[in-house]
């Protein structure tokens, strides 16, 4: 009977130390790292001609997602140039989310 308690306690100590070791070695994320897009310009805003220019310091490939005010995704595309065609959007207020490399920016977009 004493052997069973000994092995049970030994297993508990082993699993607890393994759990503590795993928590200590878990990679820590840096929550203070800046994730804004440098040099972001979104113009014209409000948009009246159906085209909006999006430029950044890097001018890399950008993922563009546009939401209406209810949160419904109305447009998603990859943009290699500076000009985005939004002529199919109805006049109104939208939220545009721009992802470039590891950075993200969100802006209000008004279409007239």
N, C-alpha and C positions, 0 to 999 in steps of 0.2 A: 504494500500500500504506500509506503514511504517513497518507493522508487517512482510510482506514478506521479506523486506530487512534485518530486524533484524534476522529472522530465517535463511536466506541465509548466512549471515555473521557468525552467530553462528555455522552453519554446517561447513563452511569453516575453522573456527578456530579449531573446533573439529577434522576434518580430517587432518589438518596440524600438530596439536599436536600429533595425533596418528601416523602419518608418522615419525615424528622426534623421538618419543619414540621407534618405531620399529627399526629405524636405530641405535640408541644408544645401544639397547639391542641385536643387531645382533652379533653372536659369531665371534670373530676375529680369523683368522687362523694365526699360527705362521710360517711365511715364512722363518725364520732363523733356523728352526729346522733341524738338520742333518738327511738326509735320505739316507746315504750311507751304504753299507753293510760292517760291521766290519770284518776285517781279510779275505777278499775275495782273493782267489788264483784260477787262471784259468791256467791250464797247461796240457799237453805241448801246446805251441802256437808258431809256427805253428803245426798243427795236421797232422800226417802222417799215424797213425795206425787206424783211424776211431773212436777213443775214446778220450774224453777229461775229465779231472778231475776238479770238481768244489768244493772247500771247503770254508767254512766260519767259523767264530768264534762260531756261534750258531749251525751250521750244522742242521738246521731245514729243513722243506719241502720248496722247491724252485720251483717257476714257471719259466720255461725257454722258451723264445721266440727268435727265430733266424730269422733275416731278411737278404735278399740279398742287394746288394748296391743300387738297384732300390726301396727299401722299401717294397718289397713283402715278406710276411710272408712265410717262407719255413718249419718251424718246431715250434711246440708249445707242451710242455709237462710239467708234474709235476715230480720233481725229489726228491726222498726220500733218495737216496744213493749219493755217491760222483761222480760216473762215468756216463757220458752221451754218448750214442751211436750215432755218427753222420756219420756212414759209408755210409748212403744213400745220403749224400750231395756231390755235384760235387766239384772238386777243385776250389778254389776261395777265395774271401774275403767276410766275412759276419759280421753282427752286432749282438751280442748276448746281450739280455736284461735279467737280472736276478732279480726276485722279491722274497724277503724273508721277511715275516711278513710285516712291514710297510716300509721297505727299498728297494731301487732299485739301480741297477748298470748297466751300459752299457759298453761293451768292444768290441774291434775289434777282430775277430776270423779268422785266416787264415787256410784254409784246403788245403793240398797238395795231 
